[in-house]
Amino acid sequence: MIQKVGCGQKLRRRIANTVVALALATSPWASAQAPTPVWTGDPALAAQLQPILAAHHGKVAMYAVQLNTGKTIGLDQERLVKTASDIKLAMLYEAMIEVREGKAKWDEKLTLKPGDPVPGSGILTFFDTPLTLTLKDALTFMVIMSDNTATNMAIDRFGLDPVNARMKSLGLVNTYFYKKVMKPATGPMPADQPKFGLGKSTPYEMATLMTRIGRCQLHPDKPRATPVPPDSSDGFATPDEQDLAVCKVALNMLKNQFYRETIPRYLEKIDSSETGTAIASKTGSLNAERSDVAIVAGKDGPMVLAIFTYENADHGWTVDNEGEMTIAKLAEVIVKDWSPAGIDGKTLVPGLALAENSHSVAK
């Protein structure tokens, strides 16, 4: 027998359900589980980005800055995120420092031994071993193809403790490179390693690191006892010829990034492999995460973008992955807003053609 529910009962149930929903939405438990996204920077630009974010089946954390004007836009920019392969930027920066200091050389020889190759991104896993590469070749594979085997070769060469200490010295206290790729940890790991996998950071800190690389900020202008604040360009020496030579090599790696389906997707209208590019980047990919950290040389000034999508519903590995498309759409809006004249690779050079008194990274 079906019991009919009167209008009064329906109304009382509807009111009761509404009260419960409001209570859950405003409870400490709810706020801890689903915090309100935090915007910083230009609210008008945020309004342009909102429809893209609303359409994405997942979450986004991002930070972008135009270095000559100090314009910024951020969404949960201080949120800890899985970096995936973007953490390899930290290794690149450490290598740049050690080459500049004479502790390493681009042409020094590294040997890939039997048992060293690992699966995943890259091509070295398909090569016969033993194989000898230069340090520059290994780092190039690490950057342009995100080669996991090449990354592990760099870890063998430099170690992870120096990389993490270097990040700390830059004030990037949330940026951490945990372990080799596709290899078990060889020692005790921090308690949060299972949560983040290969590496962790924040969009703000990853943008800061890419800014240091682009601006060729390799060493302090004087000895210092405390880290350089990440939102300041003060404390770094003006790049000299040796700095610029090192940065030219590293920037060339980033400019020749093989994976161009994210930030460059709607911005690059040319065959950059033949004509050169206005975008230098490093991507990261996991099943439920896609990210890209890039320098974009705008005609109206250089920009650094760090965009992370996570908890994505689309776990596919096609060029139309929703996370990658979302990053591309966000980047297109930001760059067109800040550089309506377009992009031009002529200024994508070490130092980014910026005067030393211009903005670095502003929150």
Summary of the structure (lengths in Angstrom):
residues: 363
radius of gyration: 22.6
end to end distance: 64.5
largest distance: 88.7
contacts: 1211
relative contact order: 0.16
helix: 40%
strand: 17%
